[in-house]
Amino acid sequence: MIKPDAVRAGNIGNILQMVNQAGFRIVAMKYLHITKTQAEKFYEVHKERPFYGELTEFMSSGPIVAAILEKDNAVSDFRKLIGATNPAQAEEGTIRKLYAASVGENAVHGSDSDENAAIEGNFFFSGLEQF
Ligand code: CMP
């Protein structure tokens, strides 16, 4: 996902260009504004965390870009491309180093496993929307 902060800052194009140049194929893509309830469902694994309210409020604060990306080693390569969750710890040249402001408003989300990538992809896209 490209998160609301990066969308508001006008960084959709820059981020998609980095994703393309890193060799990912776009399987599905959508521009949408999710509700707080939908954000709560998406981030259900974090519901006991102290930042759950803030996270779901933020993720429903404006439009996002959701996408399914394909590549060999996609999960680990995408996490390398986006950088550490906290942009202060992200390496130079990563998406979060370039475009994220804080651990809460950190520009992009990447799945942490193939299993969660499938769950998260199916949250946003039907089979008919995946190419
Ligand atoms: P993301 O990759 O979307 O997965 C969970 C998100 O929770 C994470 O990126 C951060 O944006 C957010 N998050 C993690 N830790 C904190 C924190 N301490 N305060 C606010 N948000 C956080």
Backbone and ligand atoms as CSV (ligand in chain L), in Angstrom:
chain,resi,resn,atom,element,x,y,z
A,1,MET,N,N,0.834,-1.191,0.000
A,1,MET,CA,C,0.000,0.000,0.000
A,1,MET,C,C,0.869,1.242,0.000
A,2,ILE,N,N,0.428,2.235,-0.753
A,2,ILE,CA,C,0.964,3.578,-0.574
A,2,ILE,C,C,0.002,4.260,0.388
A,3,LYS,N,N,0.516,4.724,1.517
A,3,LYS,CA,C,-0.326,5.213,2.610
A,3,LYS,C,C,-0.771,6.668,2.383
A,4,PRO,N,N,-1.771,7.110,3.186
A,4,PRO,CA,C,-2.335,8.455,2.966
A,4,PRO,C,C,-1.319,9.590,3.010
A,5,ASP,N,N,-0.277,9.481,3.835
A,5,ASP,CA,C,0.708,10.576,3.905
A,5,ASP,C,C,1.431,10.746,2.570
A,6,ALA,N,N,1.820,9.624,1.951
A,6,ALA,CA,C,2.553,9.681,0.687
A,6,ALA,C,C,1.629,10.115,-0.460
A,7,VAL,N,N,0.357,9.716,-0.385
A,7,VAL,CA,C,-0.605,10.164,-1.400
A,7,VAL,C,C,-0.780,11.682,-1.283
A,8,ARG,N,N,-0.993,12.170,-0.037
A,8,ARG,CA,C,-1.194,13.616,0.186
A,8,ARG,C,C,0.015,14.425,-0.271
A,9,ALA,N,N,1.210,13.854,-0.108
A,9,ALA,CA,C,2.439,14.577,-0.474
A,9,ALA,C,C,2.727,14.515,-1.973
A,10,GLY,N,N,1.877,13.813,-2.723
A,10,GLY,CA,C,2.063,13.746,-4.181
A,10,GLY,C,C,3.144,12.767,-4.611
A,11,ASN,N,N,3.361,11.725,-3.804
A,11,ASN,CA,C,4.463,10.803,-4.100
A,11,ASN,C,C,4.047,9.470,-4.721
A,12,ILE,N,N,2.809,9.340,-5.185
A,12,ILE,CA,C,2.392,8.071,-5.816
A,12,ILE,C,C,3.308,7.742,-6.998
A,13,GLY,N,N,3.493,8.706,-7.865
A,13,GLY,CA,C,4.276,8.463,-9.090
A,13,GLY,C,C,5.722,8.093,-8.778
A,14,ASN,N,N,6.342,8.842,-7.849
A,14,ASN,CA,C,7.745,8.554,-7.497
A,14,ASN,C,C,7.878,7.151,-6.925
A,15,ILE,N,N,6.953,6.770,-6.066
A,15,ILE,CA,C,7.038,5.455,-5.417
A,15,ILE,C,C,6.801,4.346,-6.438
A,16,LEU,N,N,5.809,4.515,-7.301
A,16,LEU,CA,C,5.555,3.475,-8.312
A,16,LEU,C,C,6.747,3.327,-9.260
A,17,GLN,N,N,7.400,4.429,-9.554
A,17,GLN,CA,C,8.589,4.351,-10.417
A,17,GLN,C,C,9.689,3.523,-9.744
A,18,MET,N,N,9.879,3.737,-8.440
A,18,MET,CA,C,10.897,2.947,-7.708
A,18,MET,C,C,10.523,1.469,-7.689
A,19,VAL,N,N,9.230,1.203,-7.543
A,19,VAL,CA,C,8.749,-0.186,-7.514
A,19,VAL,C,C,9.001,-0.845,-8.873
A,20,ASN,N,N,8.692,-0.118,-9.946
A,20,ASN,CA,C,8.930,-0.637,-11.300
A,20,ASN,C,C,10.407,-0.882,-11.546
A,21,GLN,N,N,11.220,0.114,-11.181
A,21,GLN,CA,C,12.663,0.000,-11.448
A,21,GLN,C,C,13.306,-1.121,-10.647
A,22,ALA,N,N,12.690,-1.489,-9.522
A,22,ALA,CA,C,13.224,-2.591,-8.709
A,22,ALA,C,C,12.789,-3.956,-9.256
A,23,GLY,N,N,12.004,-3.943,-10.332
A,23,GLY,CA,C,11.696,-5.204,-11.013
A,23,GLY,C,C,10.411,-5.898,-10.585
A,24,PHE,N,N,9.536,-5.184,-9.902
A,24,PHE,CA,C,8.261,-5.795,-9.520
A,24,PHE,C,C,7.253,-5.677,-10.661
A,25,ARG,N,N,6.455,-6.725,-10.822
A,25,ARG,CA,C,5.359,-6.707,-11.791
A,25,ARG,C,C,4.068,-6.414,-11.036
A,26,ILE,N,N,3.246,-5.532,-11.590
A,26,ILE,CA,C,1.975,-5.195,-10.943
A,26,ILE,C,C,0.916,-6.216,-11.348
A,27,VAL,N,N,0.411,-6.940,-10.368
A,27,VAL,CA,C,-0.617,-7.967,-10.585
A,27,VAL,C,C,-2.011,-7.351,-10.430
A,28,ALA,N,N,-2.119,-6.369,-9.521
A,28,ALA,CA,C,-3.393,-5.687,-9.268
A,28,ALA,C,C,-3.092,-4.328,-8.658
A,29,MET,N,N,-4.001,-3.353,-8.919
A,29,MET,CA,C,-3.792,-2.025,-8.337
A,29,MET,C,C,-5.117,-1.280,-8.226
A,30,LYS,N,N,-5.258,-0.496,-7.157
A,30,LYS,CA,C,-6.527,0.193,-6.883
A,30,LYS,C,C,-6.252,1.453,-6.054
A,31,TYR,N,N,-6.972,2.549,-6.359
A,31,TYR,CA,C,-6.888,3.801,-5.593
A,31,TYR,C,C,-8.179,3.909,-4.817
A,32,LEU,N,N,-8.113,3.900,-3.493
A,32,LEU,CA,C,-9.365,3.889,-2.715
A,32,LEU,C,C,-9.169,4.491,-1.326
A,33,HIS,N,N,-10.298,4.881,-0.732
A,33,HIS,CA,C,-10.298,5.464,0.616
A,33,HIS,C,C,-11.011,4.473,1.530
A,34,ILE,N,N,-10.246,3.804,2.409
A,34,ILE,CA,C,-10.873,2.792,3.266
A,34,ILE,C,C,-11.466,3.436,4.520
A,35,THR,N,N,-12.489,2.785,5.063
A,35,THR,CA,C,-13.112,3.268,6.299
A,35,THR,C,C,-12.267,2.822,7.490
A,36,LYS,N,N,-12.568,3.418,8.654
A,36,LYS,CA,C,-11.873,3.017,9.886
A,36,LYS,C,C,-12.112,1.532,10.157
A,37,THR,N,N,-13.334,1.064,9.944
A,37,THR,CA,C,-13.661,-0.353,10.177
A,37,THR,C,C,-12.842,-1.259,9.248
A,38,GLN,N,N,-12.691,-0.849,8.004
A,38,GLN,CA,C,-11.889,-1.647,7.062
A,38,GLN,C,C,-10.410,-1.650,7.476
A,39,ALA,N,N,-9.926,-0.489,7.945
A,39,ALA,CA,C,-8.532,-0.414,8.404
A,39,ALA,C,C,-8.341,-1.312,9.633
A,40,GLU,N,N,-9.332,-1.335,10.504
A,40,GLU,CA,C,-9.252,-2.196,11.707
A,40,GLU,C,C,-9.178,-3.665,11.312
A,41,LYS,N,N,-9.928,-4.022,10.284
A,41,LYS,CA,C,-9.917,-5.412,9.809
A,41,LYS,C,C,-8.551,-5.737,9.175
A,42,PHE,N,N,-8.056,-4.838,8.336
A,42,PHE,CA,C,-6.775,-5.073,7.663
A,42,PHE,C,C,-5.651,-5.263,8.681
A,43,TYR,N,N,-5.646,-4.425,9.727
A,43,TYR,CA,C,-4.556,-4.455,10.718
A,43,TYR,C,C,-4.962,-5.207,11.987
A,44,GLU,N,N,-5.875,-6.156,11.857
A,44,GLU,CA,C,-6.400,-6.884,13.020
A,44,GLU,C,C,-5.277,-7.509,13.872
A,45,VAL,N,N,-4.199,-7.970,13.217
A,45,VAL,CA,C,-3.101,-8.595,13.979
A,45,VAL,C,C,-2.484,-7.633,14.994
A,46,HIS,N,N,-2.671,-6.334,14.772
A,46,HIS,CA,C,-2.076,-5.345,15.682
A,46,HIS,C,C,-3.077,-4.826,16.709
A,47,LYS,N,N,-4.248,-5.488,16.838
A,47,LYS,CA,C,-5.313,-4.848,17.627
A,47,LYS,C,C,-4.997,-4.682,19.107
A,48,GLU,N,N,-4.052,-5.459,19.633
A,48,GLU,CA,C,-3.673,-5.288,21.042
A,48,GLU,C,C,-2.578,-4.230,21.227
A,49,ARG,N,N,-2.030,-3.731,20.126
A,49,ARG,CA,C,-0.915,-2.775,20.235
A,49,ARG,C,C,-1.437,-1.387,20.628
A,50,PRO,N,N,-0.603,-0.644,21.366
A,50,PRO,CA,C,-1.045,0.694,21.809
A,50,PRO,C,C,-1.302,1.662,20.660
A,51,PHE,N,N,-0.672,1.395,19.498
A,51,PHE,CA,C,-0.822,2.340,18.376
A,51,PHE,C,C,-1.956,1.960,17.416
A,52,TYR,N,N,-2.738,0.916,17.756
A,52,TYR,CA,C,-3.787,0.417,16.839
A,52,TYR,C,C,-4.797,1.515,16.459
A,53,GLY,N,N,-5.237,2.288,17.452
A,53,GLY,CA,C,-6.212,3.356,17.184
A,53,GLY,C,C,-5.642,4.405,16.257
A,54,GLU,N,N,-4.438,4.835,16.578
A,54,GLU,CA,C,-3.756,5.864,15.770
A,54,GLU,C,C,-3.507,5.353,14.339
A,55,LEU,N,N,-3.073,4.098,14.244
A,55,LEU,CA,C,-2.766,3.487,12.941
A,55,LEU,C,C,-4.024,3.410,12.060
A,56,THR,N,N,-5.114,2.944,12.631
A,56,THR,CA,C,-6.323,2.745,11.823
A,56,THR,C,C,-7.004,4.090,11.503
A,57,GLU,N,N,-6.862,5.051,12.415
A,57,GLU,CA,C,-7.353,6.416,12.155
A,57,GLU,C,C,-6.591,7.002,10.956
A,58,PHE,N,N,-5.282,6.877,11.013
A,58,PHE,CA,C,-4.427,7.408,9.946
A,58,PHE,C,C,-4.706,6.708,8.609
A,59,MET,N,N,-4.808,5.383,8.632
A,59,MET,CA,C,-4.980,4.651,7.379
A,59,MET,C,C,-6.339,4.922,6.723
A,60,SER,N,N,-7.285,5.434,7.510
A,60,SER,CA,C,-8.592,5.777,6.943
A,60,SER,C,C,-8.739,7.293,6.780
A,61,SER,N,N,-7.626,8.036,6.870
A,61,SER,CA,C,-7.701,9.504,6.818
A,61,SER,C,C,-7.690,10.072,5.399
A,62,GLY,N,N,-7.452,9.219,4.417
A,62,GLY,CA,C,-7.408,9.697,3.033
A,62,GLY,C,C,-7.169,8.525,2.119
A,63,PRO,N,N,-7.190,8.776,0.805
A,63,PRO,CA,C,-7.023,7.663,-0.129
A,63,PRO,C,C,-5.638,7.009,-0.048
A,64,ILE,N,N,-5.619,5.748,-0.430
A,64,ILE,CA,C,-4.387,4.959,-0.500
A,64,ILE,C,C,-4.311,4.307,-1.885
A,65,VAL,N,N,-3.148,3.772,-2.205
A,65,VAL,CA,C,-3.025,2.893,-3.371
A,65,VAL,C,C,-2.717,1.498,-2.839
A,66,ALA,N,N,-3.576,0.542,-3.178
A,66,ALA,CA,C,-3.326,-0.855,-2.812
A,66,ALA,C,C,-2.836,-1.574,-4.055
A,67,ALA,N,N,-1.879,-2.456,-3.885
A,67,ALA,CA,C,-1.374,-3.197,-5.040
A,67,ALA,C,C,-0.891,-4.578,-4.623
A,68,ILE,N,N,-0.973,-5.490,-5.575
A,68,ILE,CA,C,-0.309,-6.787,-5.451
A,68,ILE,C,C,0.878,-6.758,-6.403
A,69,LEU,N,N,2.058,-7.079,-5.867
A,69,LEU,CA,C,3.289,-7.052,-6.664
A,69,LEU,C,C,3.869,-8.457,-6.743
A,70,GLU,N,N,4.491,-8.750,-7.880
A,70,GLU,CA,C,5.067,-10.086,-8.087
A,70,GLU,C,C,6.541,-9.978,-8.464
A,71,LYS,N,N,7.318,-10.863,-7.888
A,71,LYS,CA,C,8.772,-10.903,-8.166
A,71,LYS,C,C,9.320,-12.120,-7.431
A,72,ASP,N,N,10.444,-12.671,-7.876
A,72,ASP,CA,C,11.136,-13.669,-7.045
A,72,ASP,C,C,11.519,-12.981,-5.736
A,73,ASN,N,N,11.360,-13.678,-4.646
A,73,ASN,CA,C,11.693,-13.114,-3.311
A,73,ASN,C,C,11.009,-11.767,-3.075
A,74,ALA,N,N,9.757,-11.658,-3.497
A,74,ALA,CA,C,9.066,-10.358,-3.454
A,74,ALA,C,C,8.991,-9.785,-2.038
A,75,VAL,N,N,8.666,-10.615,-1.056
A,75,VAL,CA,C,8.475,-10.074,0.305
A,75,VAL,C,C,9.772,-9.457,0.815
A,76,SER,N,N,10.857,-10.205,0.748
A,76,SER,CA,C,12.102,-9.659,1.309
A,76,SER,C,C,12.655,-8.541,0.436
A,77,ASP,N,N,12.540,-8.660,-0.885
A,77,ASP,CA,C,13.054,-7.583,-1.747
A,77,ASP,C,C,12.233,-6.299,-1.578
A,78,PHE,N,N,10.921,-6.442,-1.376
A,78,PHE,CA,C,10.109,-5.237,-1.196
A,78,PHE,C,C,10.435,-4.582,0.144
A,79,ARG,N,N,10.662,-5.398,1.167
A,79,ARG,CA,C,11.012,-4.828,2.472
A,79,ARG,C,C,12.361,-4.103,2.398
A,80,LYS,N,N,13.281,-4.628,1.578
A,80,LYS,CA,C,14.566,-3.921,1.383
A,80,LYS,C,C,14.337,-2.588,0.672
A,81,LEU,N,N,13.461,-2.622,-0.333
A,81,LEU,CA,C,13.187,-1.402,-1.106
A,81,LEU,C,C,12.520,-0.330,-0.237
A,82,ILE,N,N,11.625,-0.731,0.668
A,82,ILE,CA,C,10.903,0.283,1.452
A,82,ILE,C,C,11.698,0.743,2.666
A,83,GLY,N,N,12.566,-0.102,3.216
A,83,GLY,CA,C,13.371,0.301,4.372
A,83,GLY,C,C,12.666,0.037,5.688
A,84,ALA,N,N,13.345,0.351,6.785
A,84,ALA,CA,C,12.843,0.044,8.131
A,84,ALA,C,C,11.517,0.758,8.414
A,85,THR,N,N,10.703,0.129,9.279
A,85,THR,CA,C,9.394,0.700,9.657
A,85,THR,C,C,9.550,2.136,10.144
A,86,ASN,N,N,10.575,2.355,10.962
A,86,ASN,CA,C,10.853,3.708,11.438
A,86,ASN,C,C,11.794,4.393,10.437
A,87,PRO,N,N,11.337,5.427,9.736
A,87,PRO,CA,C,12.169,6.042,8.691
A,87,PRO,C,C,13.500,6.571,9.218
A,88,ALA,N,N,13.570,6.859,10.502
A,88,ALA,CA,C,14.838,7.325,11.079
A,88,ALA,C,C,15.897,6.231,10.995
A,89,GLN,N,N,15.433,4.960,10.933
A,89,GLN,CA,C,16.378,3.831,10.840
A,89,GLN,C,C,16.472,3.263,9.425
A,90,ALA,N,N,15.756,3.862,8.486
A,90,ALA,CA,C,15.744,3.333,7.115
A,90,ALA,C,C,17.032,3.712,6.384
A,91,GLU,N,N,17.506,2.770,5.549
A,91,GLU,CA,C,18.735,3.047,4.802
A,91,GLU,C,C,18.515,4.102,3.723
A,92,GLU,N,N,19.622,4.776,3.359
A,92,GLU,CA,C,19.593,5.757,2.264
A,92,GLU,C,C,19.051,5.111,0.995
A,93,GLY,N,N,18.252,5.850,0.259
A,93,GLY,CA,C,17.764,5.352,-1.021
A,93,GLY,C,C,16.504,4.507,-0.910
A,94,THR,N,N,16.059,4.195,0.317
A,94,THR,CA,C,14.817,3.426,0.457
A,94,THR,C,C,13.619,4.379,0.383
A,95,ILE,N,N,12.457,3.789,0.096
A,95,ILE,CA,C,11.245,4.607,-0.050
A,95,ILE,C,C,10.940,5.356,1.249
A,96,ARG,N,N,11.067,4.669,2.381
A,96,ARG,CA,C,10.729,5.355,3.643
A,96,ARG,C,C,11.758,6.430,3.992
A,97,LYS,N,N,13.033,6.191,3.671
A,97,LYS,CA,C,14.040,7.231,3.930
A,97,LYS,C,C,13.708,8.485,3.120
A,98,LEU,N,N,13.264,8.256,1.870
A,98,LEU,CA,C,12.988,9.392,0.986
A,98,LEU,C,C,11.664,10.083,1.310
A,99,TYR,N,N,10.627,9.282,1.649
A,99,TYR,CA,C,9.279,9.857,1.654
A,99,TYR,C,C,8.509,9.747,2.964
A,100,ALA,N,N,9.051,9.056,3.991
A,100,ALA,CA,C,8.278,8.884,5.226
A,100,ALA,C,C,8.720,9.874,6.294
A,101,ALA,N,N,7.766,10.269,7.131
A,101,ALA,CA,C,8.048,11.271,8.152
A,101,ALA,C,C,8.225,10.664,9.538
A,102,SER,N,N,7.561,9.557,9.830
A,102,SER,CA,C,7.583,9.006,11.182
A,102,SER,C,C,7.188,7.536,11.140
A,103,VAL,N,N,7.317,6.847,12.276
A,103,VAL,CA,C,6.963,5.426,12.316
A,103,VAL,C,C,5.462,5.217,12.037
A,104,GLY,N,N,4.658,6.170,12.419
A,104,GLY,CA,C,3.210,6.061,12.179
A,104,GLY,C,C,2.864,6.409,10.742
A,105,GLU,N,N,3.442,7.496,10.248
A,105,GLU,CA,C,3.149,7.948,8.880
A,105,GLU,C,C,4.372,7.595,8.025
A,106,ASN,N,N,4.419,6.330,7.606
A,106,ASN,CA,C,5.656,5.837,6.998
A,106,ASN,C,C,5.513,5.447,5.524
A,107,ALA,N,N,4.632,6.153,4.834
A,107,ALA,CA,C,4.562,6.169,3.354
A,107,ALA,C,C,4.068,4.884,2.675
A,108,VAL,N,N,4.548,3.743,3.134
A,108,VAL,CA,C,4.185,2.483,2.456
A,108,VAL,C,C,4.035,1.342,3.459
A,109,HIS,N,N,3.308,0.333,3.028
A,109,HIS,CA,C,3.196,-0.920,3.783
A,109,HIS,C,C,3.604,-2.063,2.871
A,110,GLY,N,N,4.349,-3.016,3.421
A,110,GLY,CA,C,4.668,-4.234,2.686
A,110,GLY,C,C,4.328,-5.441,3.534
A,111,SER,N,N,3.834,-6.494,2.899
A,111,SER,CA,C,3.494,-7.717,3.628
A,111,SER,C,C,4.761,-8.330,4.234
A,112,ASP,N,N,4.583,-9.011,5.380
A,112,ASP,CA,C,5.762,-9.571,6.054
A,112,ASP,C,C,5.999,-11.054,5.764
A,113,SER,N,N,5.131,-11.674,4.959
A,113,SER,CA,C,5.334,-13.090,4.582
A,113,SER,C,C,4.489,-13.372,3.345
A,114,ASP,N,N,4.801,-14.468,2.646
A,114,ASP,CA,C,3.992,-14.856,1.481
A,114,ASP,C,C,2.554,-15.135,1.906
A,115,GLU,N,N,2.413,-15.750,3.078
A,115,GLU,CA,C,1.070,-16.089,3.579
A,115,GLU,C,C,0.247,-14.817,3.818
A,116,ASN,N,N,0.863,-13.829,4.483
A,116,ASN,CA,C,0.129,-12.575,4.717
A,116,ASN,C,C,-0.070,-11.780,3.429
A,117,ALA,N,N,0.858,-11.912,2.487
A,117,ALA,CA,C,0.682,-11.234,1.197
A,117,ALA,C,C,-0.578,-11.749,0.499
A,118,ALA,N,N,-0.809,-13.050,0.572
A,118,ALA,CA,C,-2.003,-13.623,-0.055
A,118,ALA,C,C,-3.269,-13.142,0.666
A,119,ILE,N,N,-3.226,-13.122,1.995
A,119,ILE,CA,C,-4.391,-12.657,2.765
A,119,ILE,C,C,-4.664,-11.178,2.459
A,120,GLU,N,N,-3.614,-10.367,2.478
A,120,GLU,CA,C,-3.780,-8.921,2.270
A,120,GLU,C,C,-4.200,-8.622,0.829
A,121,GLY,N,N,-3.646,-9.361,-0.132
A,121,GLY,CA,C,-4.049,-9.172,-1.531
A,121,GLY,C,C,-5.520,-9.486,-1.720
A,122,ASN,N,N,-5.960,-10.565,-1.088
A,122,ASN,CA,C,-7.365,-10.960,-1.227
A,122,ASN,C,C,-8.304,-10.044,-0.450
A,123,PHE,N,N,-7.759,-9.279,0.491
A,123,PHE,CA,C,-8.566,-8.277,1.211
A,123,PHE,C,C,-9.021,-7.181,0.235
A,124,PHE,N,N,-8.138,-6.807,-0.671
A,124,PHE,CA,C,-8.431,-5.691,-1.583
A,124,PHE,C,C,-8.940,-6.113,-2.963
A,125,PHE,N,N,-8.579,-7.321,-3.414
A,125,PHE,CA,C,-8.841,-7.664,-4.814
A,125,PHE,C,C,-9.531,-9.013,-4.953
A,126,SER,N,N,-10.513,-9.069,-5.828
A,126,SER,CA,C,-11.121,-10.355,-6.180
A,126,SER,C,C,-10.205,-11.037,-7.206
A,127,GLY,N,N,-10.471,-12.289,-7.464
A,127,GLY,CA,C,-9.699,-13.022,-8.468
A,127,GLY,C,C,-9.769,-12.353,-9.831
A,128,LEU,N,N,-10.927,-11.747,-10.156
A,128,LEU,CA,C,-11.111,-11.092,-11.450
A,128,LEU,C,C,-10.260,-9.837,-11.608
A,129,GLU,N,N,-9.756,-9.319,-10.480
A,129,GLU,CA,C,-8.964,-8.074,-10.513
A,129,GLU,C,C,-7.468,-8.336,-10.442
A,130,GLN,N,N,-7.082,-9.609,-10.500
A,130,GLN,CA,C,-5.654,-9.966,-10.403
A,130,GLN,C,C,-5.200,-10.559,-11.734
A,131,PHE,N,N,-4.143,-9.942,-12.295
A,131,PHE,CA,C,-3.707,-10.322,-13.660
A,131,PHE,C,C,-2.278,-10.822,-13.671
L,1,CMP,P1,P,3.113,-1.237,8.450
L,1,CMP,O1,O,4.158,-1.873,7.631
L,1,CMP,O2,O,1.930,-0.681,7.760
L,1,CMP,O3,O,2.607,-2.286,9.563
L,1,CMP,C1,C,2.066,-1.872,10.806
L,1,CMP,C2,C,2.181,-0.412,11.020
L,1,CMP,O4,O,2.025,0.024,12.361
L,1,CMP,C3,C,3.585,0.037,10.674
L,1,CMP,O5,O,3.792,-0.046,9.281
L,1,CMP,C4,C,3.629,1.421,11.261
L,1,CMP,O6,O,3.155,2.421,10.392
L,1,CMP,C5,C,2.673,1.291,12.430
L,1,CMP,N1,N,3.415,1.386,13.669
L,1,CMP,C6,C,4.351,0.544,14.121
L,1,CMP,N2,N,4.838,0.978,15.305
L,1,CMP,C7,C,4.184,2.128,15.585
L,1,CMP,C8,C,4.250,3.051,16.641
L,1,CMP,N3,N,5.084,2.880,17.673
L,1,CMP,N4,N,3.422,4.113,16.599
L,1,CMP,C9,C,2.576,4.287,15.553
L,1,CMP,N5,N,2.469,3.428,14.507
L,1,CMP,C10,C,3.277,2.372,14.533
